[in-house]
Every structure is written in C-alpha cells, then in structure tokens.
Amino acid sequence: MKAETKALHTRIDIDGSDPVVTPIFQASAFQSTSPYFYTRNNNPNIAELEEVVRTLESTNFAIATTTGMSAITLVLSLLKHGETLVINKDIYGCSYKLMQQFTERIGVKLIISDLSIEENIDRLEKVDMVLFETPTNPFLKTIPISYVAEKVKANNKNALVVVDNTWASPLFQHPCEIGADISLHSATKYFSGHSDIMGGVILMDDEKLHQKVKDLRFYYGAILAPQSAWLLRRSLQTFGIRMRAHQKTTLVMRDFLETIPEIEKVYYPKLDEKQLNGYATLLFFDLKKDRVKHYPEFAKNLELFDTGTGMACVTSMIAQPYTGSHASMNSEEKESMGLKDSLIRLSFGLEDVEDLKNDLEKGFESLRKF
Ligand SMILES: Cc1ncc(COP(=O)(O)O)c(C=O)c1O
C-alpha cells in the first residue's frame, strides 16, 4: 500500500467508540490507567499526527513540536560543550541566528561551509553534528545527503547528520533512507498548507535517539498543542494532492518566468532520482538591478500574491528574502551568503495557473513603465 493511502487511514485507537475522524483530546492530564499520562509528554492527537508523518516519510519515529524552530532547538540541544557543529552557508535566517547564538552560549564550535561543493565536504575533519537544508533557502542548491553522511561518519561514527527537509517535503525526499540520522520539518509550511497552524516535526529511525529527543521535548515543554495537531492531521489528508498541484503549477511558472525580460535569473533545484525526485511551490528569481527599487510597487500591484514571509499555502505569496525570511541577519552576514535585495521569492498556491501568469504579467508590465 502506498504511504499516502496508509496515512489517510491512520487513526489511533480510542476505546471502541470508533468515530471516522479522531476528535480533539483537549485534556492536559489522563487517568493513571491511560497510556497518555500528561499532554506535555504525549496526547492521542499528537500520537496520530506523528504516525501520519512518519508513514509519509517512511521513518520509524516522529516527534511533533510547537514550531519548526523548536524542532531545530531540540536537535541542537543534543550537542555538548566543546563539540563541533557544521552548517551550510545558505540557510533560513532564523536558523542561522539560532545556531550562531546557541553555539556561542554553549561553547560549541560553529563551522559554516558551502556543502553543495563536494571538496568542502571532503575537507571536513571530526565534527559532531552537520545540519543543512536541501534544497537550500534561498538559492535552492542541493546537498548530497549520503555523501555528507559517508564523509562525516568516516571521521566520527557518532556524528549526527541532520537535514531540514521542509522545502523538499516527504513527498519528494526521504533523508533518513539515504544516510541522515534526523530529518526535520517546519510543519507550518506544507503540512499545514493553509497558513493557519504553526508546528514542527522531527523524524528518525534510531530508537535511542528518538527517546533522547522525546525526553528533551518533555523537559523543554516543546510539544505541539492537541488542537494544532488535530488541524495538521486534517491538512495532511490533502498533502499529496496539494503537493502535486503545486508541482504542476511550479513547472509552468518556472518556464514562464524564464521568458520575462526584467528577470536576470530563475532558481530551481537540481532533481535526482536518488535524493530529490520532485519539487514544488517555491521559486526564486533575481530582478534586474535597475528594477529592484520598484519591487514594493510591483508586489503591491499583484492581485493574487499575498505579501509576507509565509509560503507553501493554498494561496500564492510573494516575498523579498533580504527584508523577510533573512531580515534577522545583518548586512555582512547576508552578503557573505550572497543574498541581495534583487532576490524575490514566489510561492505558488492552488489558483488556476493562467490566472497566476496573467497577474504576474500585469505586474511585470507595470514594472516596465518605471
Ligand atoms: C527551512 C525552514 N526551516 C525552519 C523554519 C522555521 O519554522 P517555523 O516558522 O515553523 O518555526 C523555516 C521557516 O520559514 C524554514 O523555512
């Protein structure tokens, strides 16, 4: 049976009353006879969500957290004073800031490298954790997961390879099947899909690692609320169908954007049967230098693209990473990443693709007039 079919029918057992949809267990505590004793540890809605996500990404375990950032924080907390963390150069701005501040406080050595280049992976010495997104935010570069795992573990068999799989999604990439120890997600994005829930999920195969991270979630109090878990589970019922629609639109829009004279470059990740076997929703492009200052008017003139940092939603969005997703980084940090204000991000929703094209075409027409 396909993972998606199985995930649709995943339901936790609730004492024989057998509803076709699991209700929300709005309870913080359970009787001592229940397998769920306290919602900070577990709750039926969280358990069901975790079962669905782990099924979709084919891992043994899943751990749901309040946000994507808290998922990253829990994983970083596995590091100890004196250890070494390697991260990739282009990465979500808040993840970068968190890792910079966390490593400084705890006394962990932080190495920032461009892991999309194999020689840089070869150059890594003994490290304790390597954490990266693939495709990366914002340049959609791909990092070879199995190659990183092989190299890093050759120097330290206990090193943890952690992949932020948010942008690939479980439909197109399964990091733990190809060498990663941990895959994590901002569930706020594709899992929610409607810009109305925040959440995170951490996935892994190793039982001991699962217990360690689960304990951390319990002590940090970073578990997702039952209502958010219930909503996320509902959103995941349409995950596959949404993703395939996003994917179809994204391919058409990529070809369309390549014909626009005001665009210098369109970014799209390298697909590969063994790692990233599809892609959807987010595209980046560089506006030509002389048009950049008119971006705010351009964005405002669009009817179908909401502005803001959200993405992977049923409605389309437009954002400028320099002032949005990476605003927490200072200008030198953005420069060293190669991030300029000319870079624009589009997130395609489920609108009719011709309507999206027409809307953008009108926007570009107005940009020509300046
Ligand atoms: C790749 C990636 N990871 C993690 C996060 C953080 O997730 P959240 O906003 O759910 O905390 C984001 C947010 O945009 C992201 O883009």
The ligand as an SDF file (V2000), in Angstrom:
LIG
                    3D

 16 16  0  0  0  0  0  0  0  0999 V2000
   13.5540   25.7290    6.0170 C   0  0  0  0  0  0  0  0  0  0  0  0
   12.9250   26.2340    7.2610 C   0  0  0  0  0  0  0  0  0  0  0  0
   13.1800   25.6130    8.4230 N   0  0  0  0  0  0  0  0  0  0  0  0
   12.6310   26.0270    9.5900 C   0  0  0  0  0  0  0  0  0  0  0  0
   11.7920   27.1250    9.6200 C   0  0  0  0  0  0  0  0  0  0  0  0
   11.1950   27.5500   10.9260 C   0  0  0  0  0  0  0  0  0  0  0  0
    9.9030   27.0730   11.0150 O   0  0  0  0  0  0  0  0  0  0  0  0
    8.7500   27.7670   11.9250 P   0  0  0  0  0  0  0  0  0  0  0  0
    8.4680   29.0980   11.3210 O   0  0  0  0  0  0  0  0  0  0  0  0
    7.6380   26.7790   11.8570 O   0  0  0  0  0  0  0  0  0  0  0  0
    9.3320   27.8810   13.2960 O   0  0  0  0  0  0  0  0  0  0  0  0
   11.5070   27.8020    8.4380 C   0  0  0  0  0  0  0  0  0  0  0  0
   10.6170   28.9770    8.4510 C   0  0  0  0  0  0  0  0  0  0  0  0
   10.3950   29.6360    7.4730 O   0  0  0  0  0  0  0  0  0  0  0  0
   12.0930   27.3540    7.2300 C   0  0  0  0  0  0  0  0  0  0  0  0
   11.8870   27.9840    6.0770 O   0  0  0  0  0  0  0  0  0  0  0  0
  1  2  1  0
  2  3  1  0
  2 15  2  0
  3  4  2  0
  4  5  1  0
  5  6  1  0
  5 12  2  0
  6  7  1  0
  7  8  1  0
  8  9  2  0
  8 10  1  0
  8 11  1  0
 12 13  1  0
 12 15  1  0
 13 14  2  0
 15 16  1  0
M  END
$$$$
